[in-house]
């Protein structure tokens, strides 16, 4: 775009060209009625196991690290509850940051 300055000389306008919005990667967001609540946590994992999990998530269509951890935890919990004969009772406290030390 060309404009003139006070002396009548042509100058270039320094307006930014509008960019189209960036495309989102991955799958589209779920509609509100299908969204689940999540809790963020931090755990220590053996580096070799973590590499195997990352490889599995990478090479398995639709898999994510979070989903692999969730499914693995569900399998372990179901086995522990079956061995125990019933589900575990609630802890009694809402948020327990770490396991109490004896």
WOZI-V277124 format. One record per pair of residues at least 24 apart in sequence whose C-alpha atoms are under 10 Angstrom apart, sorted by the first residue. I is the first residue (numbers start at 1). J is the second residue. D is the distance in whole Angstrom. If there is no record, write none. Layout:
# WOZI-V277124
[[I & J & D] [I & J & D]]
This chain:
# WOZI-V277124
[[26 & 62 & 10] [27 & 62 & 9] [41 & 97 & 10]]
